[in-house]
Amino acid sequence: MGDEVVIEQNGVELSNVETGTGKEKIVIEEDESADDRPAWDNKIQYLLSQIGFAVGLGNVWRFPYLCQRNGGGAFLIPYLIMLVIEGIPIFHLELAIGQRIRKGSIDVWNQINPLLGGVGVAMVAVSFLVALYYNVIIGWCAFYFFNSFQAPLPWATCPGNGTVMECEKSSPTAYFWYREALDTSESIEDGGGINWKMMLCIFTAWLIVCVCMIKGIKSSGKAIYFTATFPYVVLLIFFFRGVTLEGAGDGLAYLFIPRVEKLADPIVWLEAATQIFFSLSVAFGGLISFSSYNPRKNNCTRDAVVVAVINSGTSIFASVVIFSVLGFKALTDSRKCLQEFQDLMEDKVPGFASNNMTVTASNYMDLWGTYNTTDTAIRDFNFGYCSKDGNLNNAVGGTGLAFVVFTEAMNQFYPLEMGPFWSILFFLMLANLGLSSMFGTLEGVITPLRDAGIWKWRKEFLVVLLCVVCFLIGLIFAQYSGSYWLDIFNDYSGTFPLLIIAFFENIAIVYVYGLKRLSDDLEYMTGSRPNLYWKVTWLFLTPLSMLVIFGATIYTEATRTITYKGWDSALGQVVDKGPYPWWGEMMCYVLICLPSLFIPIVFVLRLTGLMPYRGETLKAKQARTVQRGAISKQNLVTDSVTSVSGSMAAFPANGVINPASTAL
């Protein structure tokens, strides 16, 4: 067995270099103080940044909707399984390689293997595409936030005293969202020009992001103390307000009582896996960028578990908040509907009031069956909101949850004069959730471009340029048809490509870079090697689960027509608009394929020598260090022998020391 030597030479520590065995254990650590790479002020700042990036708008409005739609408590079973076998392992890999190599996503993959450099480019492309539309949602939040400083709230009642039929047929909150805020067109084909109110709000959102990121993590790291923690304060306030509302128990029961038959539906498992995957923000490159600012001696294993658990815990906690409010709204709407039918029956049916007859949730359909021939108003009465369970069944997700359903519930919070206060808190919370995620998303673009040498000027100029370009391209979302475009980007740019990227990064790290090298690196960084759980998931469970999701997604997309929904002003409701026009469908496929295509393109260009990588790979650096370690070891032995020989020369053969020879 070879000898082990630990040498520090020229600012480089050669740790555990065993020479002459053919099984060198190599951990090369450059002196971190020798470079000028920015660093986090402290561990709390780093963890808050990772939590803020992972915990975003999807935790508040997408997860509750998926949970409600897919069996309530039953949905949590596949969700937690996918968290364990897919979410946490990939999350850990990204934190580990970012911290180990201390580069952005492009240079990380170039150093692992230049043929895989396209994985990093694909990450940058996805982050850029997602940033384009994600900040638009923050702009929408800004619009509602600015309109919350008035009482009553502008979406509390319909304008025109009953003359605006679009509002009368829908609701004040739906009318305000689709007509006052978005002023949405009838279809995606009707662009309609620029909505100047939305354009100014989107500009404001990009200006805030630019100011917060202008100094890199030194500025965004300071902002994260507020943007990452404030949403939890608001969620806690809404939690205590929500669970004390009448009907909250109905909402929570609907959320958590499992409908076990749903577990037999493969779509439930597919949606659980994708929600875990996308809510953790893996494959964007932002996690790699953030962790690259860490010192190498940091327990990234513990960080991965902590952040992933907090992210999923936030989703479940937000669901409790959302469904306690939705339960209150469902009960309130049901009572309102029943009261309207009671008033109608008293007006149209003689003796109904004098006989003290009462409309209840259990008898209203029986009463309608008895008296529907009495009057056309009774026959045509709309019972759409009379059923409490039906109201919960129709709870919507996405933008509708935040800007229509939840705002309508806040209109009914007592005392009514507190409506502006609740609204300000809610939309400030949403804006902060979006901002903290935007910091990580843009870092997934900025850090790789600088580390790879693509941008050689000051970082401040790159931040400003990127924000300006994103704002100009993002004007497509400020059109009257902008909400349709945002749905396309939301559905296709940050979903399928992430699955492909994460699969390749799992294969690249575990099978190309090698599990043994990764284990050596983790032992140096964290003090312990990965246990059986990490090895089994990285080697088998994680890639296999992603392959299954990949196949199921392809099958689902190939067997359905891509359609979209939109607002119908005549009906005052959202309706199915049918399939996208050919150019809209083409945009869907472009968003799916564009980021992923960088992986094979860079592979072919590197393989053919058309785009050679001129840097030093991690493997080459390790090989060079092994050689230096062997040379340094031999030099140590030589120096030791020389030193001993020189010392022995001071002793004459007869053993008598000449005083003159020792004189100074």
C-alpha positions as CSV (number, residue, x, y, z in Angstrom):
1,M,0.0,0.0,0.0
2,G,1.3,3.5,-0.9
3,D,2.3,6.1,1.7
4,E,-0.1,8.9,2.6
5,V,1.2,12.5,2.6
6,V,-0.5,15.8,3.2
7,I,1.5,18.7,1.8
8,E,0.7,22.4,1.5
9,Q,2.7,24.0,-1.3
10,N,2.3,27.4,-2.9
11,G,-1.0,28.0,-1.4
12,V,-2.3,24.6,-2.4
13,E,-3.1,21.9,0.0
14,L,-2.6,18.4,-1.3
15,S,-4.7,16.3,1.0
16,N,-4.6,12.6,1.2
17,V,-2.6,11.9,-1.9
18,E,-1.6,8.3,-1.9
19,T,1.0,7.6,-4.6
20,G,2.0,4.4,-6.1
21,T,-1.3,2.6,-5.5
22,G,-3.2,3.3,-8.6
23,K,-6.2,4.3,-6.4
24,E,-5.3,7.9,-5.6
25,K,-7.6,9.6,-3.2
26,I,-7.5,13.2,-4.3
27,V,-9.0,16.3,-2.8
28,I,-7.4,19.5,-4.1
29,E,-8.1,22.7,-2.3
30,E,-6.9,26.0,-3.7
31,D,-6.4,28.7,-1.2
32,E,-9.7,30.5,-1.1
33,S,-8.2,33.7,0.2
34,A,-6.1,33.9,-2.9
35,D,-9.1,34.6,-5.2
36,D,-11.5,37.5,-5.2
37,R,-14.7,35.5,-5.4
38,P,-17.6,37.1,-3.4
39,A,-18.7,35.3,-0.3
40,W,-21.8,35.3,1.9
41,D,-21.5,37.4,5.0
42,N,-22.6,34.4,7.2
43,K,-24.3,31.0,7.0
44,I,-27.8,32.5,7.8
45,Q,-27.6,34.8,4.8
46,Y,-26.8,31.8,2.6
47,L,-29.5,29.6,3.9
48,L,-32.1,32.4,3.6
49,S,-31.1,32.9,0.0
50,Q,-31.5,29.2,-0.8
51,I,-34.8,29.1,1.0
52,G,-36.0,32.3,-0.7
53,F,-35.0,30.8,-4.1
54,A,-36.7,27.5,-3.5
55,V,-39.8,28.8,-1.7
56,G,-41.7,30.8,-4.3
57,L,-45.2,31.7,-5.6
58,G,-45.8,28.0,-6.6
59,N,-45.8,27.0,-2.9
60,V,-48.7,29.4,-2.2
61,W,-50.9,29.0,-5.2
62,R,-49.9,25.8,-7.1
63,F,-49.4,23.2,-4.4
64,P,-52.8,23.9,-2.6
65,Y,-54.5,23.5,-5.9
66,L,-52.8,20.3,-6.8
67,C,-53.5,18.9,-3.4
68,Q,-57.2,19.7,-3.6
69,R,-57.5,18.4,-7.2
70,N,-55.6,15.1,-6.5
71,G,-57.2,13.6,-3.5
72,G,-56.3,16.0,-0.6
73,G,-54.4,14.0,2.0
74,A,-53.9,11.2,-0.4
75,F,-51.8,13.5,-2.6
76,L,-49.3,14.0,0.2
77,I,-48.3,10.3,0.0
78,P,-46.8,10.4,-3.5
79,Y,-45.6,14.0,-2.8
80,L,-43.5,12.9,0.2
81,I,-42.2,9.8,-1.6
82,M,-41.0,11.9,-4.6
83,L,-39.4,14.4,-2.2
84,V,-37.3,11.6,-0.7
85,I,-36.3,9.8,-3.9
86,E,-36.1,12.7,-6.3
87,G,-36.1,16.1,-4.8
88,I,-33.6,16.0,-2.0
89,P,-31.0,13.9,-3.9
90,I,-30.8,16.3,-6.9
91,F,-30.9,19.3,-4.6
92,H,-27.9,17.9,-2.7
93,L,-26.0,17.2,-5.9
94,E,-26.3,20.8,-7.0
95,L,-25.2,22.3,-3.7
96,A,-22.3,19.9,-3.6
97,I,-20.8,20.6,-7.1
98,G,-21.3,24.4,-6.7
99,Q,-19.5,24.4,-3.4
100,R,-16.8,22.0,-4.6
101,I,-15.9,23.7,-7.8
102,R,-16.9,27.3,-6.8
103,K,-18.1,28.3,-10.3
104,G,-21.3,29.0,-12.1
105,S,-23.3,26.4,-13.9
106,I,-21.5,26.7,-17.3
107,D,-18.0,26.4,-15.9
108,V,-19.0,23.7,-13.4
109,W,-20.0,21.3,-16.2
110,N,-17.0,22.2,-18.4
111,Q,-14.7,21.2,-15.6
112,I,-16.6,18.0,-14.9
113,N,-16.4,17.1,-18.6
114,P,-16.2,19.6,-21.5
115,L,-18.6,17.3,-23.6
116,L,-21.3,18.1,-21.0
117,G,-20.9,21.9,-21.1
118,G,-24.3,22.1,-22.8
119,V,-25.9,21.2,-19.5
120,G,-24.8,24.5,-18.0
121,V,-25.8,26.4,-21.1
122,A,-29.3,24.8,-20.9
123,M,-29.6,25.9,-17.3
124,V,-28.8,29.5,-18.2
125,A,-31.4,29.3,-21.0
126,V,-34.1,28.0,-18.7
127,S,-33.3,30.6,-16.1
128,F,-33.5,33.4,-18.7
129,L,-36.8,32.2,-20.1
130,V,-38.4,31.8,-16.6
131,A,-37.1,35.2,-15.5
132,L,-38.9,36.8,-18.5
133,Y,-42.4,35.9,-17.2
134,Y,-41.8,35.4,-13.5
135,N,-41.2,39.1,-12.9
136,V,-44.4,39.9,-14.7
137,I,-46.3,38.2,-11.8
138,I,-44.4,40.4,-9.4
139,G,-45.6,43.3,-11.5
140,W,-49.2,42.1,-11.2
141,C,-48.7,41.9,-7.4
142,A,-47.4,45.5,-7.5
143,F,-50.6,46.7,-9.3
144,Y,-52.8,45.1,-6.7
145,F,-50.6,46.4,-3.9
146,F,-50.8,50.0,-5.1
147,N,-54.6,49.7,-5.5
148,S,-54.9,48.4,-1.9
149,F,-54.4,51.8,-0.3
150,Q,-58.1,52.8,-0.5
151,A,-61.3,51.9,1.2
152,P,-63.4,50.3,0.1
153,L,-61.1,48.2,-2.1
154,P,-61.7,48.8,-5.8
155,W,-62.6,45.1,-6.3
156,A,-65.2,45.1,-3.5
157,T,-68.2,46.0,-5.6
158,C,-69.1,46.3,-9.3
159,P,-68.9,49.7,-10.9
160,G,-71.8,51.5,-12.6
161,N,-74.6,50.6,-10.1
162,G,-75.6,47.4,-11.9
163,T,-75.1,48.8,-15.5
164,V,-71.8,47.0,-16.2
165,M,-73.1,43.6,-17.3
166,E,-69.7,42.0,-17.6
167,C,-69.2,42.5,-13.9
168,E,-72.8,41.6,-12.9
169,K,-72.5,38.3,-14.7
170,S,-69.2,37.4,-13.0
171,S,-68.0,38.9,-9.7
172,P,-66.3,42.2,-8.7
173,T,-63.0,40.5,-8.1
174,A,-63.1,38.6,-11.5
175,Y,-64.1,41.8,-13.3
176,F,-61.3,43.8,-11.7
177,W,-58.7,41.2,-12.6
178,Y,-59.7,40.5,-16.2
179,R,-60.9,44.0,-17.1
180,E,-59.3,46.6,-14.8
181,A,-55.9,45.0,-14.3
182,L,-55.2,42.9,-17.4
183,D,-57.9,44.4,-19.7
184,T,-57.5,41.0,-21.4
185,S,-58.4,40.5,-25.1
186,E,-60.8,37.8,-26.2
187,S,-58.0,35.5,-27.6
188,I,-54.3,35.2,-28.0
189,E,-54.7,36.2,-31.7
190,D,-56.0,39.6,-30.6
191,G,-52.8,41.3,-29.3
192,G,-54.6,44.7,-28.8
193,G,-51.5,46.8,-28.2
194,I,-49.8,47.6,-24.9
195,N,-51.6,47.9,-21.5
196,W,-49.7,50.9,-20.1
197,K,-50.7,50.3,-16.5
198,M,-49.2,46.8,-16.6
199,M,-46.1,48.0,-18.5
200,L,-45.4,50.5,-15.7
201,C,-45.9,47.8,-13.0
202,I,-43.6,45.4,-14.8
203,F,-41.0,48.2,-15.2
204,T,-41.2,48.8,-11.5
205,A,-40.7,45.1,-10.8
206,W,-37.6,45.0,-12.9
207,L,-36.3,48.2,-11.4
208,I,-36.6,46.7,-7.9
209,V,-34.8,43.5,-9.0
210,C,-32.0,45.5,-10.6
211,V,-31.4,47.7,-7.6
212,C,-31.4,44.7,-5.3
213,M,-28.9,42.7,-7.5
214,I,-26.7,45.5,-8.6
215,K,-23.9,44.6,-6.2
216,G,-24.4,40.8,-6.6
217,I,-24.8,38.8,-3.4
218,K,-23.6,41.8,-1.3
219,S,-26.8,43.6,-2.2
220,S,-29.3,40.7,-2.8
221,G,-27.9,39.0,0.3
222,K,-28.9,42.0,2.4
223,A,-32.4,42.2,0.8
224,I,-33.0,38.5,1.4
225,Y,-33.2,39.1,5.2
226,F,-36.5,40.8,4.4
227,T,-37.8,39.1,1.2
228,A,-37.3,35.5,2.6
229,T,-38.6,36.0,6.1
230,F,-41.5,38.5,5.6
231,P,-43.7,35.9,3.8
232,Y,-43.6,33.7,6.8
233,V,-44.7,36.5,9.0
234,V,-47.7,37.2,6.8
235,L,-48.5,33.5,6.4
236,L,-48.5,33.2,10.2
237,I,-50.9,36.2,10.5
238,F,-53.2,34.7,7.9
239,F,-53.0,31.3,9.6
240,F,-54.4,32.7,12.9
241,R,-57.0,34.8,11.0
242,G,-57.9,31.9,8.7
243,V,-58.4,29.1,11.3
244,T,-60.7,31.3,13.3
245,L,-63.0,32.0,10.4
246,E,-66.4,30.2,10.3
247,G,-66.1,27.4,7.8
248,A,-62.3,27.0,8.1
249,G,-62.8,23.4,9.4
250,D,-64.7,22.5,6.2
251,G,-61.9,23.7,4.1
252,L,-59.2,21.9,6.1
253,A,-61.3,18.7,6.1
254,Y,-61.6,18.9,2.3
255,L,-57.8,19.4,2.1
256,F,-56.6,16.6,4.4
257,I,-59.2,13.9,4.4
258,P,-57.7,11.4,1.9
259,R,-59.6,10.2,-1.1
260,V,-57.6,7.0,-1.4
261,E,-59.0,6.0,-4.8
262,K,-57.0,8.8,-6.3
263,L,-53.7,6.9,-5.7
264,A,-54.6,4.6,-8.5
265,D,-54.4,7.5,-11.0
266,P,-50.9,7.8,-12.5
267,I,-51.5,11.5,-13.2
268,V,-51.5,12.1,-9.4
269,W,-48.0,10.6,-9.1
270,L,-46.8,12.5,-12.1
271,E,-48.1,15.8,-10.7
272,A,-46.6,15.1,-7.3
273,A,-43.2,14.4,-8.8
274,T,-43.2,17.5,-11.0
275,Q,-44.3,19.7,-8.1
276,I,-41.5,18.5,-5.9
277,F,-39.1,18.9,-8.7
278,F,-40.0,22.4,-9.8
279,S,-40.7,23.9,-6.4
280,L,-37.2,23.1,-5.2
281,S,-35.8,25.1,-8.2
282,V,-33.4,22.4,-9.3
283,A,-31.8,22.5,-12.8
284,F,-32.0,26.3,-13.0
285,G,-28.4,26.8,-12.1
286,G,-29.3,29.3,-9.3
287,L,-28.6,26.7,-6.6
288,I,-25.2,26.0,-8.0
289,S,-24.4,29.7,-8.2
290,F,-25.5,30.4,-4.6
291,S,-23.5,27.5,-3.2
292,S,-20.4,28.5,-5.2
293,Y,-20.1,31.5,-2.9
294,N,-19.7,29.2,0.1
295,P,-16.3,28.1,1.6
296,R,-15.5,24.5,0.6
297,K,-15.5,23.4,4.2
298,N,-19.3,23.6,4.7
299,N,-21.9,20.9,5.4
300,C,-23.8,21.0,2.2
301,T,-25.5,17.7,3.0
302,R,-27.2,19.2,6.0
303,D,-28.1,22.3,4.0
304,A,-29.8,20.3,1.3
305,V,-32.0,18.4,3.8
306,V,-32.8,21.6,5.8
307,V,-33.8,23.7,2.8
308,A,-35.8,20.9,1.1
309,V,-37.8,20.1,4.2
310,I,-38.5,23.8,4.9
311,N,-39.6,24.2,1.3
312,S,-42.1,21.3,1.5
313,G,-43.2,22.3,5.0
314,T,-44.0,25.8,3.6
315,S,-46.2,24.3,0.9
316,I,-48.2,22.3,3.4
317,F,-48.5,25.2,5.8
318,A,-49.6,27.5,3.0
319,S,-52.2,25.0,2.1
320,V,-53.6,25.1,5.6
321,V,-53.8,28.9,5.3
322,I,-55.3,28.9,1.8
323,F,-58.0,26.2,2.5
324,S,-59.0,27.7,5.8
325,V,-59.9,30.9,3.9
326,L,-61.4,28.9,1.0
327,G,-63.6,27.0,3.4
328,F,-64.8,30.3,4.8
329,K,-65.5,31.6,1.3
330,A,-67.3,28.4,0.3
331,L,-69.6,28.7,3.3
332,T,-70.2,32.4,2.8
333,D,-71.0,31.9,-0.9
334,S,-73.4,29.0,-0.1
335,R,-75.3,31.1,2.5
336,K,-75.5,34.0,0.1
337,C,-76.9,31.8,-2.7
338,L,-79.4,30.1,-0.4
339,Q,-80.6,33.5,0.9
340,E,-81.1,34.7,-2.6
341,F,-83.2,31.7,-3.3
342,Q,-85.1,32.2,-0.1
343,D,-85.9,35.8,-1.1
344,L,-87.0,34.6,-4.5
345,M,-89.3,32.0,-3.1
346,E,-90.9,34.4,-0.7
347,D,-91.5,36.8,-3.6
348,K,-92.9,34.3,-6.1
349,V,-94.6,31.6,-4.0
350,P,-97.7,32.7,-2.0
351,G,-97.6,31.7,1.6
352,F,-94.0,30.7,1.6
353,A,-93.0,33.4,4.1
354,S,-96.1,33.2,6.2
355,N,-95.7,29.5,6.7
356,N,-92.1,30.1,7.9
357,M,-90.7,27.9,5.2
358,T,-86.9,28.1,5.1
359,V,-84.4,27.3,2.3
360,T,-81.5,25.1,3.6
361,A,-78.5,23.4,2.2
362,S,-80.4,20.1,2.4
363,N,-83.7,21.0,0.9
364,Y,-83.2,23.7,-1.7
365,M,-83.2,21.2,-4.6
366,D,-86.4,19.6,-3.3
367,L,-88.0,23.0,-3.1
368,W,-86.9,23.8,-6.7
369,G,-88.3,20.5,-7.9
370,T,-91.7,21.3,-6.3
371,Y,-92.0,25.0,-7.4
372,N,-90.0,25.3,-10.6
373,T,-93.1,25.3,-12.7
374,T,-94.6,28.2,-10.7
375,D,-92.4,30.9,-12.2
376,T,-89.6,31.2,-14.8
377,A,-87.4,33.0,-12.3
378,I,-87.5,29.9,-10.0
379,R,-87.0,27.6,-13.0
380,D,-83.9,29.5,-14.2
381,F,-82.4,30.2,-10.8
382,N,-78.6,29.6,-10.8
383,F,-77.6,27.3,-8.0
384,G,-74.0,27.3,-8.9
385,Y,-72.8,28.6,-5.5
386,C,-75.4,27.0,-3.2
387,S,-73.4,23.9,-2.6
388,K,-70.5,24.3,-0.1
389,D,-68.7,21.2,-1.3
390,G,-69.3,22.3,-4.9
391,N,-67.6,25.6,-4.1
392,L,-64.6,23.8,-2.7
393,N,-64.5,21.5,-5.7
394,N,-64.3,24.5,-8.0
395,A,-61.4,26.2,-6.1
396,V,-59.0,27.3,-8.7
397,G,-55.2,27.5,-8.8
398,G,-52.6,29.7,-10.4
399,T,-53.3,33.4,-10.9
400,G,-57.0,32.8,-10.3
401,L,-56.4,31.7,-6.8
402,A,-54.3,34.8,-5.9
403,F,-56.1,37.5,-7.8
404,V,-59.7,36.3,-7.9
405,V,-60.6,33.8,-5.2
406,F,-58.4,35.0,-2.3
407,T,-59.2,38.7,-2.9
408,E,-62.9,37.9,-2.9
409,A,-62.5,36.1,0.4
410,M,-60.6,39.1,1.9
411,N,-63.6,41.3,0.9
412,Q,-65.6,39.3,3.4
413,F,-63.2,39.4,6.3
414,Y,-64.7,41.1,9.3
415,P,-64.5,43.9,10.1
416,L,-64.9,45.0,6.5
417,E,-62.9,48.2,7.1
418,M,-59.8,46.0,7.6
419,G,-59.9,44.8,3.9
420,P,-57.2,47.1,2.7
421,F,-54.9,45.9,5.5
422,W,-55.3,42.3,4.6
423,S,-54.9,43.1,0.9
424,I,-51.6,45.0,1.5
425,L,-50.2,42.2,3.6
426,F,-51.2,39.5,1.1
427,F,-49.8,41.1,-2.1
428,L,-46.7,42.3,-0.3
429,M,-46.1,38.7,0.7
430,L,-46.6,37.5,-2.9
431,A,-44.2,40.1,-4.2
432,N,-41.6,39.1,-1.7
433,L,-41.9,35.4,-2.5
434,G,-41.4,36.3,-6.1
435,L,-38.5,38.6,-5.5
436,S,-36.5,36.1,-3.5
437,S,-37.0,33.5,-6.2
438,M,-36.0,36.1,-8.9
439,F,-32.7,36.7,-7.2
440,G,-31.7,33.0,-7.5
441,T,-33.1,32.8,-11.1
442,L,-31.0,35.7,-12.3
443,E,-27.9,34.5,-10.5
444,G,-28.4,31.4,-12.6
445,V,-27.7,33.6,-15.6
446,I,-25.2,36.2,-14.3
447,T,-22.8,34.0,-12.4
448,P,-22.2,31.4,-15.2
449,L,-21.7,34.2,-17.8
450,R,-19.0,35.8,-15.7
451,D,-17.3,32.6,-14.5
452,A,-17.1,31.3,-18.0
453,G,-15.4,34.5,-19.2
454,I,-18.3,35.3,-21.6
455,W,-18.8,38.7,-19.8
456,K,-15.5,40.3,-18.9
457,W,-16.7,43.7,-17.7
458,R,-18.1,44.9,-14.4
459,K,-21.0,42.8,-12.9
460,E,-23.1,45.9,-12.4
461,F,-23.2,46.5,-16.2
462,L,-24.3,42.9,-16.8
463,V,-27.1,43.2,-14.2
464,V,-28.5,46.4,-15.8
465,L,-28.2,45.0,-19.3
466,L,-29.9,41.8,-18.4
467,C,-32.8,43.6,-16.6
468,V,-33.3,46.0,-19.6
469,V,-33.3,43.1,-22.1
470,C,-35.7,41.1,-20.0
471,F,-38.0,44.1,-19.6
472,L,-38.0,44.8,-23.4
473,I,-38.7,41.2,-24.3
474,G,-41.2,40.9,-21.5
475,L,-43.4,43.6,-23.1
476,I,-45.1,40.8,-24.9
477,F,-46.7,40.1,-21.5
478,A,-47.8,43.7,-21.2
479,Q,-50.1,43.3,-24.2
480,Y,-53.8,42.9,-23.8
481,S,-53.2,39.3,-24.7
482,G,-50.2,39.1,-22.3
483,S,-51.9,36.7,-19.9
484,Y,-52.2,34.1,-22.7
485,W,-48.5,34.4,-23.4
486,L,-47.6,34.1,-19.7
487,D,-49.6,30.8,-19.6
488,I,-47.5,29.4,-22.5
489,F,-44.2,30.3,-20.8
490,N,-45.4,29.1,-17.4
491,D,-46.6,25.8,-18.8
492,Y,-43.7,25.0,-21.1
493,S,-40.5,26.9,-20.4
494,G,-39.9,25.8,-16.8
495,T,-41.3,22.3,-16.8
496,F,-40.2,19.7,-19.3
497,P,-36.7,21.2,-19.9
498,L,-35.9,21.0,-16.2
499,L,-36.6,17.3,-16.2
500,I,-34.1,16.7,-19.0
501,I,-31.4,18.9,-17.5
502,A,-31.7,17.3,-14.1
503,F,-31.5,13.8,-15.6
504,F,-28.3,14.7,-17.4
505,E,-26.7,16.3,-14.4
506,N,-27.5,13.2,-12.2
507,I,-25.8,11.0,-14.8
508,A,-22.9,13.4,-15.3
509,I,-22.0,13.7,-11.6
510,V,-22.6,10.1,-10.5
511,Y,-21.5,8.1,-13.6
512,V,-19.1,10.4,-15.5
513,Y,-17.4,12.3,-12.7
514,G,-17.9,9.3,-10.5
515,L,-19.5,8.4,-7.3
516,K,-16.1,7.7,-5.6
517,R,-14.7,11.1,-6.5
518,L,-18.0,12.7,-5.3
519,S,-17.7,10.8,-2.1
520,D,-14.1,12.0,-1.6
521,D,-15.2,15.6,-2.2
522,L,-18.1,15.3,0.2
523,E,-15.9,13.8,2.9
524,Y,-13.5,16.7,2.6
525,M,-16.3,19.3,2.6
526,T,-18.6,17.8,5.2
527,G,-16.4,15.4,7.2
528,S,-18.3,12.3,6.2
529,R,-18.9,10.2,3.2
530,P,-22.4,9.8,1.7
531,N,-24.5,7.0,3.4
532,L,-26.5,4.3,1.7
533,Y,-29.5,6.5,1.1
534,W,-27.6,8.9,-1.0
535,K,-25.9,6.2,-3.0
536,V,-29.0,4.2,-3.8
537,T,-31.0,7.3,-4.8
538,W,-28.2,8.8,-7.0
539,L,-27.3,5.5,-8.6
540,F,-30.8,4.1,-9.2
541,L,-34.0,5.6,-7.8
542,T,-33.5,9.2,-8.9
543,P,-32.6,8.6,-12.5
544,L,-35.2,5.9,-12.9
545,S,-38.0,8.0,-11.4
546,M,-37.1,10.8,-13.8
547,L,-37.2,8.4,-16.8
548,V,-40.7,7.3,-15.8
549,I,-41.8,10.9,-15.4
550,F,-40.2,11.7,-18.8
551,G,-42.0,8.9,-20.5
552,A,-45.3,9.7,-18.9
553,T,-45.0,13.4,-19.8
554,I,-44.2,12.6,-23.5
555,Y,-47.2,10.2,-23.6
556,T,-49.5,12.8,-22.0
557,E,-48.4,15.6,-24.4
558,A,-48.5,13.4,-27.5
559,T,-52.0,12.2,-26.8
560,R,-53.7,15.6,-26.2
561,T,-54.3,18.7,-28.2
562,I,-52.8,21.8,-26.8
563,T,-55.7,24.1,-25.9
564,Y,-56.0,27.2,-23.8
565,K,-58.7,29.0,-21.7
566,G,-59.5,32.7,-21.8
567,W,-62.0,35.3,-20.6
568,D,-65.3,35.7,-22.3
569,S,-66.6,39.2,-21.6
570,A,-70.1,38.5,-22.9
571,L,-70.5,35.5,-20.5
572,G,-68.4,37.0,-17.7
573,Q,-66.5,33.8,-17.2
574,V,-63.4,31.8,-18.3
575,V,-64.2,29.5,-21.2
576,D,-62.3,27.0,-23.4
577,K,-60.9,28.9,-26.3
578,G,-59.9,25.8,-28.2
579,P,-56.5,25.0,-29.7
580,Y,-53.7,27.6,-30.0
581,P,-53.1,29.0,-33.5
582,W,-50.2,27.3,-35.3
583,W,-47.7,29.9,-34.2
584,G,-48.8,29.6,-30.6
585,E,-48.4,25.8,-30.7
586,M,-45.0,26.3,-32.3
587,M,-43.9,28.6,-29.5
588,C,-44.9,25.8,-27.0
589,Y,-42.6,23.4,-28.7
590,V,-39.8,25.9,-29.0
591,L,-39.9,26.6,-25.3
592,I,-39.8,22.8,-24.6
593,C,-36.9,22.1,-27.0
594,L,-34.7,25.2,-27.1
595,P,-32.9,24.8,-23.7
596,S,-32.5,21.1,-24.1
597,L,-31.0,21.3,-27.5
598,F,-27.9,23.0,-26.1
599,I,-26.9,19.7,-24.5
600,P,-26.4,17.7,-27.8
601,I,-25.2,20.8,-29.7
602,V,-22.3,21.5,-27.4
603,F,-21.6,17.8,-27.1
604,V,-21.2,17.5,-30.9
605,L,-19.2,20.8,-31.2
606,R,-16.8,19.7,-28.5
607,L,-16.5,16.1,-29.9
608,T,-15.6,17.4,-33.4
609,G,-13.2,20.0,-32.1
610,L,-15.2,22.9,-33.5
611,M,-15.6,24.4,-30.1
612,P,-12.7,23.2,-28.0
613,Y,-12.6,23.8,-24.2
614,R,-9.4,25.6,-23.4
615,G,-9.7,25.5,-19.6
616,E,-8.5,22.8,-17.2
617,T,-10.9,20.1,-16.3
618,L,-11.2,18.9,-12.7
619,K,-9.8,15.5,-13.7
620,A,-6.7,17.1,-15.3
621,K,-6.2,19.2,-12.3
622,Q,-6.4,16.2,-10.0
623,A,-3.9,14.3,-12.2
624,R,-1.6,17.2,-12.1
625,T,-1.9,17.4,-8.3
626,V,-1.1,13.7,-7.9
627,Q,2.1,14.2,-9.8
628,R,2.9,17.3,-7.7
629,G,2.1,15.3,-4.6
630,A,4.5,12.6,-5.7
631,I,7.3,15.1,-6.5
632,S,6.7,17.0,-3.3
633,K,6.9,13.8,-1.3
634,Q,10.2,12.8,-3.0
635,N,11.5,16.3,-2.4
636,L,10.6,16.0,1.3
637,V,12.5,12.7,1.5
638,T,15.5,14.2,-0.4
639,D,15.5,17.3,1.8
640,S,15.4,15.2,4.9
641,V,18.3,13.0,3.8
642,T,20.3,16.1,2.8
643,S,19.5,17.7,6.2
644,V,20.6,14.6,8.1
645,S,23.8,14.2,6.0
646,G,24.7,17.8,6.6
647,S,24.1,17.4,10.3
648,M,26.3,14.2,10.4
649,A,29.1,16.0,8.6
650,A,29.5,18.3,11.6
651,F,30.7,15.2,13.6
652,P,34.4,14.2,12.8
653,A,35.2,10.5,12.5
654,N,37.0,10.4,15.8
655,G,34.0,11.8,17.6
656,V,35.8,14.9,18.8
657,I,34.4,18.3,17.8
658,N,36.7,21.0,16.8
659,P,35.7,24.2,18.5
660,A,36.9,26.2,15.5
661,S,34.5,24.5,13.2
662,T,31.6,25.6,15.3
663,A,32.6,29.2,15.7
664,L,30.1,31.8,14.4
